[in-house]
Structures are given as C-alpha cells and as structure tokens.
Amino acid sequence: MPEETFSDSDSSFEPAKAVPRKRKSAGGTANPKRVKTAVGGSSSNGVLNKANSQLASLVLENGAEFYEENQADAADAVVKLAVYVKELEAALAEAKSSEGVPAARRKTRAELEAAADKIAKAAVSGIKKQMSWKPSCKTNSAKWSYDGLCTDAEVFGILLGLDGPVTWKMKKFTKEDFENALGSIEASVRYDTLCITGNVNVRYNSDSSEFKFSGTYGRGIEGLAHILERLWTCSSRNRSQFTVNISMFVY
C-alpha cells in the first residue's frame, strides 16, 4: 500500500481548532438553598444567613455580569437579598435593644449641686426683678411668677431641698421652705422692702423639663420692721420725741 505524503505548504491543511471552554454559569449559585435562620440569630462565623450572604458576595464580585448571565434567576435573587437586608436590620435593632446604648456618665453630687445652684441664682434674680411697688403690696397680694427649664429631675429635687428626684407635677411650699432651698428673696424700694408673703406654688413637667414658681409678695412683716428701723434712725438725735405716724405705712 503506497504511503501518503503531506507537504507543509499544502494550503488545504487546517489544524483542528480548540473548542473554547464554556464559562461556568453562576446560575447554579444564584438560587441557593436557603438556610432558615431565626431573625436576630447568628451562625458560628457571625453570618446571619450563609446562603444569602454568599449570594450578596457573588453579586458584588460580578456586578452587571451577574444579571446578564442569570437573567432567569435575577428576580428571585433580588427578593432574597431584600429579605436578607431586612433580617440584618432586625438583628441590628434587637442587638441595640438588648445591649443598649452605653449609658451617659452619672453626674456626681457636686455636679448636681452646682447645676441646682445655677438655677437657684437665676430664679432668685428673676423673682426679685418682678418685685416692684404696686398698690396691692399694701395687702401683701401682689403677684409674681418665674418660668424656667431643668432637664434633670434629680437636679430639680436638689434645688428644692428634696431627698430625691421630683416625681410630682405640682406642690405647694411654705415661704420658709422655699427660701431655705433657694435663698432669701427681698427687693428694696423707696422707704420699704418687699418680700414673698405667702406659700409658693411649684409646677414641674418632666416631659418638657419646664418648671414654674408663683406666689405673692408685698411689705410683709419684714417691710414693717424696715420702716420702723428707718424711723428710729432718723429720730436718733431726739429719741424722746420718737413717734410713729400710721400715715407713713400707707403710700
């Protein structure tokens, strides 16, 4: 049998073409078997849902190619990822509620007293500024009121000389108790001294942190004593002739 010969220059010869390897579709992992995990739970490696976590990673790695190669499963993948996002949000919310946000540093007694003292000084100053002479001062029935803010019920309790935070909305204090807590409140006017003359109403709203002090003022006993002292001083040169004219007590 004669041998066949081939020439390198034979133009009809074509080498066999290599069949290109088909890229493995990602469709097999686009719709993984879902591992049911309770919301708020976690696996040993801290992943809430391993299957959906892998799906999310796959989408991020392939970008737009993921959709092109997995159009049939893309809609299902979107739903799975949306569910996974909600699971993560729920787990995060549960973690915050169980562990809580770190509590603010508790104020020291000195800090609480300093805050109360600052409010007291402002309140005393504000009340004194309202104590101007009025005809109703003769009967100790002139009105005054002071509004302020105190964001800490414990500070407000210290302000009023209480043993703990304020738990009530309204309470009546005697003049003595109120001034023992905030300090003496008097205002000088011409030939007289005005002061608080009755009980003081205290209101506190813990929700809005607003408080209100209100009461009456007038001459009071202190005012009369002040007048007598001035009369005695003025007549010191001839005390044998010292008399008190009742008309001097009425403006």
PALO-777986 format. One record per residue (C-alpha): residue number from 0; z, x, y. Coordinates in nm, 3 decimals. Each point is the difference from the previous one (the first is absolute). Example, Ala and Ser with C-alpha at 12.3 -4.5 7.8 and 13.67 -1.06 7.14 Angstrom:
REM residues 2
0, 0.780, 1.230, -0.450
1, -0.066, 0.137, 0.344
***
This chain:
REM residues 251
0, 0.000, 0.000, 0.000
1, -0.104, 0.155, 0.328
2, 0.271, 0.075, 0.260
3, -0.009, -0.173, 0.329
4, 0.029, 0.220, 0.302
5, 0.126, -0.088, 0.346
6, -0.073, 0.168, 0.324
7, 0.246, 0.032, 0.286
8, -0.280, -0.103, 0.229
9, -0.063, -0.325, -0.180
10, 0.020, -0.250, 0.285
11, 0.056, -0.291, -0.236
12, 0.338, 0.135, -0.106
13, 0.302, -0.171, 0.162
14, 0.354, 0.094, -0.092
15, 0.231, -0.283, -0.100
16, 0.190, -0.139, 0.296
17, 0.378, -0.018, -0.024
18, 0.124, -0.355, 0.010
19, 0.235, -0.029, 0.300
20, 0.353, -0.084, -0.095
21, 0.090, -0.344, 0.120
22, 0.302, 0.001, 0.226
23, 0.290, -0.174, -0.154
24, 0.060, -0.326, 0.176
25, 0.334, -0.055, 0.157
26, -0.021, -0.362, -0.105
27, 0.217, 0.069, -0.298
28, 0.293, 0.078, 0.225
29, -0.078, -0.248, 0.275
30, 0.154, -0.278, -0.205
31, 0.291, 0.168, -0.179
32, 0.248, -0.183, -0.208
33, 0.272, -0.103, 0.237
34, 0.348, 0.112, -0.078
35, 0.233, -0.276, 0.106
36, 0.285, 0.134, 0.204
37, 0.263, -0.203, 0.175
38, -0.018, 0.008, 0.377
39, 0.240, 0.256, 0.131
40, 0.010, 0.186, -0.328
41, -0.131, 0.350, -0.059
42, -0.121, 0.210, -0.287
43, 0.140, 0.335, -0.096
44, -0.229, 0.180, 0.246
45, 0.077, -0.237, 0.287
46, -0.334, -0.190, -0.019
47, 0.043, -0.374, 0.027
48, -0.310, -0.085, -0.208
49, -0.173, 0.294, -0.171
50, -0.331, -0.178, -0.068
51, -0.041, -0.122, 0.356
52, 0.112, 0.337, 0.135
53, -0.278, 0.169, -0.200
54, -0.249, -0.257, 0.127
55, 0.099, 0.073, 0.359
56, -0.039, 0.373, -0.058
57, -0.343, -0.053, -0.156
58, -0.122, -0.199, 0.299
59, 0.124, 0.265, 0.240
60, -0.163, 0.282, -0.197
61, -0.344, -0.164, -0.030
62, -0.018, -0.190, 0.327
63, -0.321, -0.202, 0.038
64, -0.130, 0.121, -0.337
65, 0.270, -0.200, -0.173
66, -0.152, -0.325, 0.126
67, -0.357, 0.106, -0.076
68, 0.083, 0.089, -0.359
69, 0.240, -0.289, -0.062
70, -0.142, -0.295, 0.189
71, 0.074, -0.238, -0.284
72, 0.369, 0.093, -0.002
73, 0.044, 0.063, 0.373
74, 0.132, -0.347, 0.080
75, 0.259, 0.021, -0.276
76, 0.101, 0.347, 0.117
77, 0.056, -0.128, 0.354
78, 0.229, -0.275, -0.130
79, 0.198, 0.248, -0.209
80, 0.042, 0.235, 0.293
81, 0.107, -0.287, 0.228
82, 0.264, -0.105, -0.254
83, 0.116, 0.360, -0.027
84, 0.040, 0.025, 0.379
85, 0.217, -0.313, -0.001
86, 0.209, 0.138, -0.286
87, 0.058, 0.319, 0.197
88, 0.097, -0.197, 0.311
89, 0.247, -0.211, -0.198
90, 0.149, 0.308, -0.166
91, 0.040, 0.170, 0.338
92, 0.170, -0.305, 0.150
93, 0.235, -0.025, -0.298
94, 0.087, 0.367, 0.024
95, 0.085, -0.037, 0.368
96, 0.219, -0.304, -0.062
97, 0.185, 0.158, -0.292
98, 0.048, 0.344, 0.146
99, 0.009, -0.116, 0.360
100, -0.077, 0.187, 0.317
101, 0.261, 0.269, 0.068
102, 0.279, -0.159, 0.199
103, 0.048, 0.108, 0.356
104, 0.286, 0.239, 0.057
105, 0.321, -0.188, 0.059
106, 0.145, 0.055, 0.345
107, 0.333, 0.175, 0.030
108, 0.298, -0.173, 0.159
109, -0.038, 0.220, 0.306
110, -0.367, -0.102, 0.037
111, 0.088, -0.369, -0.035
112, 0.275, 0.027, 0.261
113, -0.231, 0.188, 0.237
114, -0.262, -0.276, -0.031
115, 0.265, -0.269, 0.058
116, 0.137, 0.186, 0.303
117, -0.348, 0.018, 0.153
118, -0.045, -0.377, -0.036
119, 0.351, -0.066, 0.136
120, -0.064, 0.204, 0.316
121, -0.327, -0.182, 0.064
122, 0.164, -0.340, -0.057
123, 0.298, 0.071, 0.228
124, -0.232, 0.122, 0.274
125, -0.226, -0.304, -0.037
126, 0.293, -0.245, 0.013
127, 0.152, 0.166, 0.307
128, -0.330, -0.025, 0.188
129, 0.009, -0.378, -0.045
130, 0.349, -0.031, 0.148
131, -0.086, -0.087, 0.358
132, 0.206, -0.233, 0.212
133, -0.067, -0.373, -0.044
134, 0.200, -0.304, 0.106
135, 0.072, -0.066, -0.370
136, 0.192, 0.328, -0.010
137, 0.285, -0.188, 0.170
138, 0.046, -0.204, -0.318
139, -0.083, 0.289, -0.236
140, -0.304, -0.190, -0.129
141, -0.296, 0.213, 0.114
142, -0.241, 0.061, -0.288
143, -0.127, 0.329, -0.138
144, -0.211, 0.095, -0.304
145, -0.142, 0.319, -0.144
146, -0.286, 0.034, -0.252
147, -0.068, 0.312, -0.203
148, -0.133, 0.146, -0.325
149, 0.183, 0.163, -0.289
150, -0.206, 0.073, -0.312
151, 0.300, 0.094, -0.216
152, 0.258, -0.268, -0.090
153, 0.247, 0.277, -0.085
154, -0.033, 0.147, 0.348
155, 0.052, -0.346, 0.151
156, 0.315, -0.041, -0.209
157, 0.138, 0.329, 0.134
158, -0.096, -0.107, 0.352
159, 0.226, -0.305, -0.031
160, 0.281, 0.185, -0.176
161, -0.060, -0.168, -0.338
162, 0.067, 0.147, -0.345
163, -0.360, -0.029, -0.119
164, -0.352, -0.124, 0.078
165, -0.040, -0.332, 0.180
166, -0.073, -0.284, -0.245
167, 0.027, -0.297, 0.236
168, -0.234, -0.139, 0.265
169, 0.254, -0.110, 0.261
170, 0.364, 0.074, 0.068
171, 0.243, -0.043, 0.287
172, 0.210, 0.295, 0.118
173, 0.296, -0.009, 0.233
174, -0.032, 0.189, 0.326
175, 0.254, 0.254, -0.127
176, -0.176, 0.065, -0.330
177, -0.339, 0.028, 0.169
178, 0.122, 0.251, 0.257
179, 0.196, 0.196, -0.261
180, -0.330, 0.051, -0.180
181, -0.236, 0.065, 0.293
182, 0.237, 0.108, 0.275
183, 0.141, -0.150, 0.318
184, -0.252, -0.206, 0.197
185, 0.072, -0.047, 0.370
186, -0.214, -0.008, 0.312
187, 0.121, 0.064, 0.353
188, -0.109, -0.225, 0.284
189, 0.121, -0.017, 0.358
190, 0.377, -0.048, 0.005
191, 0.000, -0.098, -0.366
192, -0.058, 0.100, -0.362
193, -0.190, -0.215, -0.248
194, 0.056, 0.002, -0.375
195, -0.069, -0.191, -0.320
196, 0.219, -0.310, 0.001
197, -0.040, -0.164, -0.340
198, -0.119, 0.031, -0.357
199, -0.328, 0.180, -0.067
200, -0.268, -0.152, -0.224
201, -0.182, 0.253, -0.217
202, -0.326, -0.082, -0.179
203, -0.189, 0.231, -0.235
204, -0.334, -0.051, -0.177
205, -0.033, 0.252, -0.284
206, -0.369, -0.090, -0.050
207, -0.110, 0.078, 0.355
208, 0.288, 0.244, 0.079
209, 0.069, -0.195, 0.322
210, 0.351, -0.064, 0.128
211, 0.147, -0.192, 0.292
212, 0.335, 0.018, 0.178
213, 0.098, -0.284, 0.235
214, 0.308, -0.122, 0.182
215, 0.158, -0.069, 0.337
216, 0.139, 0.215, 0.279
217, 0.189, -0.035, 0.324
218, 0.308, 0.125, 0.179
219, 0.236, -0.044, -0.290
220, 0.356, 0.128, 0.013
221, -0.130, 0.350, 0.068
222, -0.178, -0.122, 0.312
223, 0.311, -0.161, 0.144
224, 0.205, 0.310, -0.073
225, -0.261, 0.211, 0.177
226, 0.026, -0.215, 0.313
227, 0.379, 0.018, 0.004
228, -0.017, 0.377, -0.035
229, -0.238, 0.028, 0.296
230, 0.221, -0.226, 0.213
231, 0.305, 0.206, -0.083
232, -0.184, 0.321, 0.088
233, -0.124, -0.138, 0.332
234, 0.349, -0.109, 0.102
235, 0.173, 0.320, -0.105
236, 0.085, 0.085, 0.360
237, 0.213, -0.310, 0.038
238, 0.082, -0.133, -0.346
239, 0.279, -0.218, 0.135
240, -0.271, -0.219, 0.147
241, -0.209, -0.010, -0.320
242, -0.114, -0.355, -0.077
243, -0.280, -0.138, -0.210
244, -0.226, -0.257, 0.159
245, -0.149, -0.228, -0.267
246, -0.321, -0.027, 0.204
247, -0.076, 0.363, -0.088
248, -0.051, -0.100, -0.364
249, -0.287, -0.235, 0.087
250, -0.329, 0.125, 0.138
***
